Amino acid sequence: MKDVGPPVEKVGLAGSKNTPRQTRRKRVNPVEVVPISPRGYCYGVVDALNLVKRVASDPETPKPVYILGQVVHNRHAVASLEEFGVISLDGPDRLALLDQIDSGTVIFTAHGVSPAVKRKALAKGLYCVDATCPDVTRTHELVKSLADRNYHIIYIGKKGHPEAEGVIGECPERVHLVEGPEDVDGIHLPPGPVAVTTQTTLSKWDTEATIAAILARYPAAEVYNELCLATQERQEAAVQQGRETDLVLVVGDTRSNNSNRLVQVVREIAGRPAYLIGGVEDIRPEWLAGTRRVGVTAGSSTPSQLTRAVIEYLQNLDVEVFAPSDAALKADHQPASPSLP
């Protein structure tokens, strides 16, 4: 008999080992990738990275060139600056880090620093370059202005984060840190005007809940919501577009507050599973089992090439499945679960 069509394999029908039917193999992409937009680098990060490269490449810049902390919270972005001869000093205390620098140039990161750090750097005779994000600078100026007018400021932020440490340093005796609604009852302010402001990279939903708790206790407090527009836009996109997926992968660094908040809002507001990954190597096969639509977003400090690599990796994933022959198209068929190579 003359063969017709492609080669086929014989496999047993479900529930019967002795009733073969013809099938043909085909390869399919197990997931539809949904690149969430906007995502990734914001203008403050781009400006900071470009400034560091420009300063380091300038032959008139006093050398060596140091960055006080990670210029942005992403290890890949930090590593990319090494080829420019930049030395990144990492640690929780920016004042103490200055003790490691005797000469040259010091760059303040996009997160900002306290006035005390700036004064010490100048006193050491260092050439200072400020890469603070303009949105963070605006918060510093706001807090200083309020403190000068005898306000007590309730600052919603993350304890130990360099942005929060820098802003609080504007007037430590008048700025009071809270991380969430549960901290509000622990604040005891003297009589006088009260203002509320925020770290730029928080969850907008958490911030709203904390502000509500503060106003319940201090109804006359003036509210200055300093969440940056890029943070809000990325969170809203992750929630709205994430709802249309089965899973969201957030490309970012574990130290990146805005990346962690993206994971949080997808889980809590969109009601979808979400995972933080540093890159392709962190994707786990079990996350994709039974998944058909995967959203991909990225923190504002995540290099674009890392996100592109994740999207391309998922788009090119494929898996072998058995499809019934034309004679058995009406038979039930369940494709194999996707697996990673």
Buried (B, 14 or more C-beta within 10 A) or exposed (E): EEEEEEEEEEEEBEEEEEEEBBBBEEEBEBBBBBBBEBBBBBBBBBBBBEBBBEBBEEEEBEBBBBBBBBBBBBBBBBEBBEEEEBBBBEEEEBBEBBEEBEEBBBBBBBBBBBEBBBEBBEEBEBBBBBBBBEBBBBBBEBBBEBBEEEBBBBBBBBEEBBBBBBBBBBBEEBBBBBBBBEBBEEBEBEEEBBBBBBBBBBBBBBBEBBBEBBBEEBEEBEEBBBBBEBBBBBBBBBBEBBBEBBBBBBBBBEBBBBBBBBBBBBBBBBEBBBBBBBBBEEBEEEBBEEBEBBBBBBBBBBBEEBBBBBBEBBBEBBBEBBEBBEEBEEEEEEEEBBEEE
